[in-house]
Amino acid sequence: MLIFRQYPWFGAVLVLLGLALTAEIGAICERRSALRRLEAQLDRRRREWKKLAATTPAPTPENARVIEADVARGNSALAATEAECRGGNPGMDPSQMPAAVATRTDVFFALADFVEKARQRAVRLGVVLGLDERFGFSAYANEGPDPRVIPAVQRQRAIIEYLAAALLEARPQQLLAIQRERLDGAAGTPAGAMGPGMRDLFAIERTASARARGLVDTTAFRLVFTGQTAALRKLLNKLAGFDLPILVRGIEVEPASAAETGSSPGRDALVSPAIGSPLPLVMTKLSKFTVTVEFIELVPAGPVP
């Protein structure tokens, strides 16, 4: 591609990012497997304790103290590993926040408030937006979600709020789209459904996902924007801080078309008045970036057989 010929180091950076992300997924799965082994060990210890407690004579106080110490160490290691997998700022983690009881009307106004604040932030930072940009929630521009999907939509909004803030702070030229993963099941959006808001939905390829049945669950999102490579780098650096357990699953780069650069916006684009300097006579070539990410969650372990 043109951008790789112009910036040969960029391809190397992407390769390194891909290797790092692959290693991170492997590490997460390995941690989860280690958790399962710890849980199995704890379960064996508990069974031993029950068996010893039923014997006559009863176990000695020394044996009891040894078993209790083993159980305490195992519980401590389990909690530390799970905390590590929740990211560096668990207070921001939507999966750890208590679910708020909300009606369709409550969620409609909460989404409208989020969209308005995000648009104002984009204007302050000089990021071009479409006039109908809803940051992934066009389906709820006129009404709230079905009550059956309210919890899922609330969690998606919390994650998108973090992603949108990270992207806008990276100062892209133009935000083209924020997409969220289609909700599954009868309570979600049917695969063949059409109508407003469908452009904000996508389904991640199974081979590109970090999901591991019984170990890791994920929710995918996609950020599409134009700008310089610096904007992509700032976004990736922010996500690499792991404030939330978000992994980059794919990066696509291509030259931006004239309609995507935002340099000559039409009536369907909103340009920030915060940039007071005039446009240069020679525009720097911009790229279009599509970044796919996943919010990861450890699947709660069931009873060990």
Stockholm file with secondary structure:
# STOCKHOLM 1.0

chainA/1-305         MLIFRQYPWFGAVLVLLGLALTAEIGAICERRSALRRLEAQLDRRRREWKKLAATTPAPTPENARVIEADVARGNSALAATEAECRGGNPGMDPSQMPAAVATRTDVFFALADFVEKARQRAVRLGVVLGLDERFGFSAYANEGPDPRVIPAVQRQRAIIEYLAAALLEARPQQLLAIQRERLDGAAGTPAGAMGPGMRDLFAIERTASARARGLVDTTAFRLVFTGQTAALRKLLNKLAGFDLPILVRGIEVEPASAAETGSSPGRDALVSPAIGSPLPLVMTKLSKFTVTVEFIELVPAGPVP
#=GR chainA/1-305 SS CHHHHHCHHHHHHHHHHHHHHHHHHHHHHHHHHHHHHHHHHHHHHHHHHHHHHTSSSCCCHHHHHHHHHHHHHHHHHHHHHHHHHTCSCGGGCGGGSCCCCCCHHHHHHHHHHHHHHHHHHHHHHTCBEETTCCTTCGGGSSSCCCGGGHHHHHHHHHHHHHHHHHHHHTCCSEEEEEEEECCCSTTSCCTTCCSTTGGGEECCCGGGCCCBTTTEEEEEEEEEEEECHHHHHHHHHHHHTCSSCEEEEEEEEEECCHHHHCSSCCTTEECCTTCCSCCCSSCCCCEEEEEEEEEEEECCCCCCC
#=GC SS_cons         CHHHHHCHHHHHHHHHHHHHHHHHHHHHHHHHHHHHHHHHHHHHHHHHHHHHHTSSSCCCHHHHHHHHHHHHHHHHHHHHHHHHHTCSCGGGCGGGSCCCCCCHHHHHHHHHHHHHHHHHHHHHHTCBEETTCCTTCGGGSSSCCCGGGHHHHHHHHHHHHHHHHHHHHTCCSEEEEEEEECCCSTTSCCTTCCSTTGGGEECCCGGGCCCBTTTEEEEEEEEEEEECHHHHHHHHHHHHTCSSCEEEEEEEEEECCHHHHCSSCCTTEECCTTCCSCCCSSCCCCEEEEEEEEEEEECCCCCCC
//
